[in-house]
């Protein structure tokens, strides 16, 4: 439903709105940022996945990725108040803190040994014993358990994307009260953790005040620890305690950023840590501990068994490995005429692995008590405050337009329910406001980074484009999705994020074969001069001169003109149409039997640009030279269609001394219709799994499948004879070196949903 992870470049526009390159770190918000920088809304994109076939190398790599460095950059700040004030603000308790009637000074007395503080591993046991000592008088239902987590491999919470992520090893983990493990068993799953303790020696650079490489790596570690706990548990925020010799900091992390307490000596003042733990398990929200989302609850085995029964009865489909993972009930509170509804989350569709971002999580679900087994799509995301309109407003506007004009609602996902939890519960943790903790003015530009928790339910459930049953169905889906885009535009809504993940296929006896979804980057527009409408919600803030200069979308599918940084470009409908073209090309290069001379490296030839300049150059080169060389074997209609669309896109480019004709919906749909009316479409030519190249230790691309097997259609066959391909076959970056990191895949799809 959403475009999965990028796979082939160091460039990864920050998911929170800033272009991100490999760069140094910063522990605070840059003083050079302008008001416009801070108020820039989200741009849809994510980092390349970390894929490494060598586990030891992957373990070393996990916190050094430039993309993580970019994400954490400027997202850590120190609270201006005292440590006590920090606890009162961020660890609010429903009960009055009760200090121990005994002296706590001996809780961490073993850590007075300076030799012990030189090696963090030697600190684990005395720290765990010290935490246990602080909590041993607490009631059983308020007393956590502490374990050494560094001896285990803590893997990414969702198995479907496990191959894209390296394992982690949090030093010490706190498990909620009542958690039981077998004798000698150590926890190793993020879903069991409620907060984390990361341990560093005395000389380790401070993560707030230092820009040292180790400090940057530690910030990434804190960010990822908290992010993985939130992914696995659905927590709204997570605490991480940082230990630095005899000093400590308490970090509160949400999807906006991380705020830290001042540094304090926990050996001399252990009462601070005890008070933190006390407050953590006695929250004002009435939940088991701070951060728990009061609109979700775990699903029981009986709940999952019921879902399996109704789903199998409905369509016979139930993949236990996919469906039975991190199941939980989510509530969509009542709003207007809509009553409160509970949905049981099943298989995952898309999970954003980033922490400081929208953190979009999309899963299939069934409605509580609905014996029909009908599936829905539930999307949780954190909308940036800079975005004026909620995603639900765009769906509602399109539906209203169809009612007013009598047009059929087609080519667009259908909204079932949705609510802005952050707006509905304004004083709750459904608002992420870490970066504005020291800001007094409510309208400060920094508040543009605040986020609201959104939950949306869609009735329309499709399959990804890269799983098409035939190329003809694939093009039918694209055609109907373009029609949906036109309908939205006439309704006064411009999508602005056409990507592989936001165009889906509908199978069976349905009124349309494909549709677009994910309107969280969209804008209201005045389309009256195109025969459309001007929405009631449209205002001067939505004027193209204000709103549409902001680049949004997924970098891989950006229109060429949007890659031009020489001046401001207004995002128009024809840019979205060009994105449809790049989506089609991506699918063809990855999942059909074509004759591109680069074979499996073809995508890198077209989409491997690491910067706007390089990406634009590669796309222009394709449009002007290479496109006519592409033939889809045994598929003349699709080959002819690509030639036609390429000519349309090339003619639409604004170039020096040339005429250009912007793409139109009519021309694009006509080309698709003409192709679908042609004879000669193959039958049952389903999407071919993408077999990625592997890179050996010498930097050579090792081809894993023989040409004979590929041409024979034996997609699963692997040749035992490794074939070496020169790195010259891979498009170089601007620096002249080959971007080997961009092609280290271990999965069957470079985007691997």
N, C-alpha and C positions, 0 to 999 in steps of 0.2 A: 504494500500500500504506500510505502514511502521508499525513496531511493536509498538503497543500502550504502555501505561504506565505500568511499572512494578507494581506489586500489593502485593508482599508478603515479603519484607524484608527491614531491615534498610540499607542494602548494596545497593548502587546505584552509580556505577562508574560515575564519573563526565562526563557530556556530552561534556565537553571541554578538556578531555584528562587525568584526574587525578582520581585515585581511591578515592572514597569519603566515609567516614565513619562519624558517629556522632562524632563531635569533636568541639573544641572551635573555635572561629572566629579569624580572623586577618584582620587588616585594610589595609594592604599593602602587596605587594608581598614578600613572605618569603625569608629571606636572605639565607636560607639553600637550596633553589632550585638550582639545577645544570643546566648546559647548556642543557643536554639531557632531563631533566624534562621539561624545557620550550619549547623545540622543538618537544615534543611528539605530534603527530597528534591526532585528535579526536578519541574517542572510542564511538561507538553507544550505548547509554543507557540513560534512563531517570529515574527520581525519582518515588517512589511509589505515587499514587494519594492520595490526602487528602480526605478521605471520612469519614464523621461522621454524624450520624443520628440526633445528638443533635446540633442544630444551635448555641446555646450559647457556648458549648464546642468547636465546630468547629471554632467559631470566635476567641476564645482564642488561639487555636492551630495553626492558620494559619502562624504566623511568627516564631513559635518555632520549626518547623519541621527541623530535623537535615539535611535533604537533601537540603533545602534552605540555611541553614547555610553553607553547603559545597559548594554550587554553588556560593555564594557571597564571599567566602573566597579568599582573595588575589586579588579581582577584583575592589577595591576602592583605588584610589590614588589621591594625591593632585597635582595640576599643580604648577610647580616651579616658574612661573612668578607672577606678580602682578594681582590684580583683573581686572584692565584695560586691561592688556595683555591677560588674560583669555577671556574676552569679544571680543577682537579683533581677537583672534584665532578661537573661537568656536561660536561666534555670529556675524559673518561677515555681514555687512549691505551694501545694494546697494546705500544708501543715507547717507549723512553726518548727524550725530546725531544733533538734535536741542534741546538744553536744554530749560527748561521753563524760562520765564522772570520774574517769581515770586518765592518767597522763598518756598522751599519744606520742610523745617525743621519741619513744623507742621503736615506733612502727617501722622506720626505715634506717635504724641505727647501723646496719651492716653496710649501708651505702655511704657511710662516713669515711670508709677506706678509699683513699684517692686512687690506689692501684686498681681497685675494682671498677672504677669509673672510666678506665681507659678502654675497656672492651665491653661493648653493649651486651654481648651474649652472656657475660658474667653477671650482668645486672638483672636479667630476667627473673631468676628465682627469688632474690631478695625483694624485688618489686612486687611480684605476685604475692609473696607472703605478707608484705606490708599492706597491700590492698585488702587482703583477707582479714588482717588484724583490724583494719579500720572499720570493716563491715560486720564483724562477727557477732555484734550485739543487735543488729538489725533484724526485724521480723523476717521469717522465712520467705514471705511473699514480697519482700522488698530487698532481699539480699542477693546480689549477683554472684556468679561464679567466675573466677579468673583462670585463664589457661595460657600456656605458651603456644602461640600460633606460628612461630617462626620455623618450627620443625616440619610443617605440613605445606603442601602446595594448595593454595586457595585459588581455585579456578573460577573463570567467568561464570556468573550465575545461570546463564541460559545456554543449554547444551547446543542449540542449533548454531550458535555463533562461536562455539568454543575454539574452533580452529583459527579464529581471527585474533585471539587474545592470549597473551602469556599469563602464566600463573603469578600470584603474589604470595607474600608471606608476612602478614602483620605480626609484629613482635608479641604483643599480648592482646587478647580479646576478652571482653566481658560478655558473658552469656546471661540472658534474662533469668530472673528468679524462677525456680521450678524446672529448669532445664536439667535433664538427667543424661549422663553418659555412662557407658560401661566402664568398669575398672580398667585404668590404663589407657582408655580411649581419649584421643585428642580431637577437638573440633577442627573441621576443615572446610565448612560451607558457610558462605556469607549470610545465609538466611538465619543462622544461629546467633549471629553477633548483634549486640545492641550498641556498644561503643568500642573503640579501639585505642590501644596505647602503643605509640611508636617510641622506641628507645634509642638515644644517641649518647655518645660519650661527652665528656666535659668540653673538649676542644671543638666539637662540631659547630659549624657556623649557624647563627641564629636564623630561622626561616623568615623572620619579619624584618630584621635590620640589615641582613647581609645579602649581597648579590653574588656570593660565591657559588661555584658550580654545585657544591654539595648542598647548599641551602636551596637552590633551585630544584635539585633532585628530591629533596625532602618535601618541598611543597607539593610536588607531583605525587609523592607517596601519600601524603595526607589527603589530597584531592581524590585519588583513586580509591583509597580505603573507604572513604565516606561514600563515594559514588557507587561502589560495588555493594555496600550495605543497603543503600537506598534502592538500587535495582532489585536486589533479592528480597527485600522486605516491604517495599512500598513506604518506607519512612519518609517524612517530610523534611527532616534535617537529621544530621548525625554529628555526634561529638567525637573528637579525637584528642587524646591527651598526649602532648609531646613532652618527652623527658630528655633533658640535656644535662647529664651529670647529676648534680644535686638540684638543678632548677627544672621548672616545668612551665608549660603553657597549656591552656585549655582552648581548643579550637571548636567553634560551632560552624558547620558547613551546610549550606543549602545550595539550591541551583543558581543562585545569584553570585555567590562567592563564599569566602571564609573569613570570619572575624575571630580574632584571638584575644585572650586575656593578656594582661601584662605578665611578664615573667616573674616567678616567685620561687622561693626555696622551699620545696616540699619536705625536705628532711627536717628543717627547723620548724616548718609550719604545716604539719600533716593534716591539721584540721581543715585546711582549704580543700584538699582532695576528698576528705570524708564528707564535708558539706556538699560538695559537688555530687557525689554519689547519692547522698540522701535526697537532695533536691531532684535528681534525675529520676528516681523511682517514686517520687511523690508529687507528680505534676498537677498543675491547676486544671488541666483539660479533662481529668478523670480517666485518662488512659493508663495503661500499665507503666509507661515511662515516656519521657519527652521525645517527641518526634513521631509517635504513632499516629497514623491517619485514622481519624474517627469515622471515616466513611468506608473503611475496608475491614474485613475480618477473614481469618483463615477458613478454608473450606475443609470439611471433614471427608473421610473416605466414603461415607454414605452419600454426601453431596456429589462427589465425582462419579460414583456408581449410578446415581440418578441421571446425571448428564449423559453418561455413556448410553444408558438405556433409551432415553428419548432421542438422542442423535442417531443411534443405530437404527431405531424404528423409523426415523424420518428418511434417511438416505443411505443407511448401511455403512457410513464412514466413521471410523474411529481408530486413530493411530495413537496407541497408548503412550508411546515415547514422546510424541509431540503434544498430546492433549493433557497428559497428567504431569505437569511441571509447574511448580509455584502457583498452584490453584488458589484463588481467593475470591470472596464475594466483594463486589464494589457497589456502592450505593450512589444513585443519581438523585439528589434531593428534589423535592417537588418545586415546581416553578410555574406560576400562572395556572393554566388549566392542566398541566402535566403533574401527575401524582408521583410520589417517590417510588423508585423502581430499583430492584436489586438484580445484578447480573453476575453469573459465575464465569470467571475468566478461564479460557481454555488455551488452545495453542497460540503461540506468539507469531505475529506477522512481521513486526518491526520493533526493534528496541535500540534506542540511541545510547551508545556506550559512554557518551560524554557526561560530565558532571555539571559544569558551569554553562548551561544551555537550556533549551526547551525540554530536554530529557523526554522526548516523545516515546511513549510505549503504546504499541497497538496490538491488540489481541482479539481473537474470536471469543464469543461468549454466548451463553444462553440465558434467557430471562427466567427469573425464579417463578416456578409454578407453571410455566408454559410447556405443556405436554407435547406440543407440536414438534419440538426439537429445532425450531427455526434458529438459525445462527445470526448473530449481530457482530458488529465490529465496535469495540470499545477503545477509545483513544484517550490517554492521559497525557497532558503536556503542560508546560509552564510558559505561559504567554508573557512576553516582555511588555512592560507598561508603555514603552514607546509606541506600541501598536495601538492605534486608536480603536479599531473595531475587533470584536471577538469573531472567531471563525463561524460560530452559529449564526451570526447576523448575515453572512453571505449566503449560506444555505437558505435561510428564511426569506431573504430578498428574492432569490431565484424562484423559490416556490410561489411567492406572492405574485411575481411577474407572470408566471404561467397561469395562475388563476385569473389574473386580470385580462390577459390576452387570449386565453384559450389554447395556448401552445402546449404541446405534449412535453412533459418533464422527461427528458431523455439525455443519456450521455453523461449524467452527473450522479454521484452517490446521493442517496436519500437520507436526510437527517431524521433520526427517531427521537433523540433527546439530547440535551446538552446543557451545561451550566458552568458558570465561572465561579468556582468554589472560593477563590480568593476574594472576589467581590461580595459574594454572599456571606462569607464568614470573615469580615474585614479585620478582626482582631486575632485571627487564628494563624497557625503555621502554614496555612494554605497560601500565604503571602511570603515570598522569598525576598528578604530585605537586608541581607548581611552587609552589603557595601554601603548602606546609608546609615549605619549605626551612629556615626559621628556627625551627621548632617542634621541641622535644626530646621532649615527652610524646607518646607514640604515640596516646593516646586523646583528644588535644585536639579540641575541636569543629571546628577548622579541617580536620582530616582527613576530615570529612564531605564536603569538596569534592574529595577525591582521587577519581580515576576508574580503572576497570579496562576494558581493551579486551575487548569481547565479539564473538564471531562465531557467527552462527546460520544454519542452512540449513533452509529449508522446502520441503516437497514440493509444496505447493498454490500454483499460479500462477493469478491471476485478472486481471480487467481493472477499471479504476476505475469507480465508479458513474456518473460523468459521461460515460461512453461506452456507456451501455446501448443495446441494439439495439431495445428497445421498452419502453414504460412498464410493461407487464405483467411483463416479465422483471426490470425494476428492483424492482418490489414483491415479486416472488418472492424475489429476492436478499435484500431487507430482511427478509422473513419468516423465511428460513432462517438469516440472521445472528442474528436475535433468538432463534431456537431454540438456536443455538450459544451465545449469551450465557447462556441458561437452563441449558444443559448445564454450562457452566463454573461457574456459580453453585452448582448442585447438587453439583459436585465440590469446592466450597469455594474457588472463585477468583472474585473480583470484578474485572472488566476495568478500569473507571475511566477509560477514554479512548476512548469511542465518538466517532468523527469520520468525516468523508467519506473520509479516506484509509485508515481502518482497517476499512472494510467494502468487500469486493470481490465482483465477479460472476464466477461460473463458467459457462462456456458448454459446449454439447455434451451428450453422454449421461453425466450425472454424478448422483450420489446427492443432491446439494443444489446449489442455484443461487447461493447466496451464503454468505459466511463472514466471521468477524472474525479479526483478527490483531493483532500488536503488543501483547504483554502486559508491556512493560517498565515500565508504571506501575501494574501490578496488585497486588493484595493477597490473602493468604489470609484467608478468613472462615469462620465456623462457621454453616453453613446447615441444621443438623439440624432446627430448628423449622419449616423450609419443606419438609421431606422430603428434604433433601440430606445433606451429610456434614461432618465436621470433619477436615481433612487432618492427617496425622502431623506435618507441618512447622509447623502452627499452634501458636503459643505466646502467652504473655502480651504479648509485643511486638506481636503482630498484633491485640490486642484493639481493638475499635472506638474505645474511649476514647483510645487512643494513636495508632494508625496512620491511621484513617479521617478524622481531623480535617484532615489535610493535603489541600488542594484539588489535584486533578490533572485533567488533561484538556486539551482544546483550547478556548480561551476562547470562540470563536464558538458552540460547541455546549453550553456549560455549561447545566445545569438552572438555572431561576430561583432556586431556593433556595440553590444554591451561590454565586450572585452576591451574596447577602445577607451583608454584613460586620458586621452588628449583634451577632453571636455565633457561636460555633463550631457547625458543621453537620457531622454524620457523613455521609460519602459512602456512600450505600446503593444497592441495585440499582435502585430506581425512578428515581434520578437518571440512571443510564445509559440507562434506557428513554426518559426525556424527551430525552436527547441523540439517540437514534434519531429522534425526531420532528423535531428541529431539522435533522438531516441530510436527512431526506426533504423538508422544506420548502425547504432550500437548493437541492437538486437541482431541485425543481419550479420555483422562481423563476428559476433560471439556465438551465435546459435544456429547458423545455417551453413550449408555446404557451398562455399564460395571459392573463387579462384584467385583471391588477392595474393600477390607474390610473397607477401610477408607471412601469410598463413596465420598462425596463432598470435603473431606480434602485430597484426593489422590494427588492433585497437590502439596500441601504443603509437602507431604512425599518425593516427588522426586525433586521439584524445590524450596524448601523453604530455602535452605542454605543461610545464611547471609554473609558468607565469602567464599573465594576460597576454603579453606580447607573443610568447611562444605558442600559446594555445590558439590565438588568432591566426598566426602564421601557418600553423599546421592545418587549420580548418580551411583557410583560403587556398592553400596548396592542394588540398583534397578537391575542393570545388572546381578549381581551374585546371587541374592536370590529371589527378589519379582516378577520379570517379568513373571515367569512361572505361577504365580497365577492369572494372568489377563485374563479374558475371556470377549469378547464383545458379549453380549447376542444375539443369533439368527444370528450371523455373523461369521461363521467358516472361510471364506477366510481372513477376516481382523484379526481374532485371530491368524491364522497360520502365516500370514505375520508378525505380531508383534513378534512372537516367532523367526522367521527366521532372521529378522533384528536385534533383540536383540542379537542373537548368533553371527551375523557378527560384530556388534559393540563391544561386549565383547571380541571377539577373536582379535580385532584390538588394544586393549589397551596394552600399554607398561607396563608390570609388572615384578617384580623381579622373576627370575628363570622360566619365561614362554616365549614361543614363541608368537610373535604377527604378524598379517598380516594386514597391513594398508588397510582401505576400498578403494575399487576401484569403479569407475563409472559403469563398466561392471557388477560387482557382485550386486551392489545396484539396477541397472535397471533390471537385470535378476530376482531378487526377486520380484520386483514390477510387472513385466510382468507375472510371474508365478502366482501370486495372482490374477491378473486381468483375467487370462484365466480360473481360477477355477470356478466351479459351486457353486451356493448357495448364491450369493450376494443378500441381501434384496433390495426391490424396494422402492423408495420414503422414505428411512430412513434419512430424513434431519437432519441437526445439531440441537441438543437439546439445548435450552437456558440453560446456566449455572445458577443454583439457588444457590447463595452463602449463607454461614452460617451467622447468625447475632450473635453478642456478647452482652449479657445483662450487666447491671452495675456491676454484681458480677464476670464478667470474664468468664461466662459459654457460650458455643456455643449453640444457640437456633436454632434448625432445623425447617425450615418454611414449608417444604413440606413432606407429609407422604410417606412412602415407597410404600404403596398400589397405590397411585396416580402416583408415578413416574414409577412404573413397568407397570402400565396400559397405560402409554404414555400420561397421562393427564398433560402436561408440565406446563400448566398455573394454575393448581389447587393448592390451599394452604390449608393445614390442620389448623383448628381453634385451635387445641390442640398443644401447644408448647412442643417440645421434647427437653430435655436437654441432651447435650452430654458433657462428661467430657473433660476438657482441655488436659487430657492425650492422647486423640485421635489425637491431633495436634502435629506434630514433634517439639521438643524443640530446641532452639538455643544452641550454645556451652555453654552459661552461665547457661543452665539448665532451663531457664524460657521460657514460651510460648510466641511466638511473636504474641500477640493479634492484634497489629496494622496492621499486615500483612493480617488479614482476616476480617477487618471491611469494608465490601463492602455493598453498597446499590443498586448496579446495577445488571443486570442479567448476566453480564460477568465480570470476575475478571480483564480482560484487557480492557473491555468496549471501543470499538471503537465508 
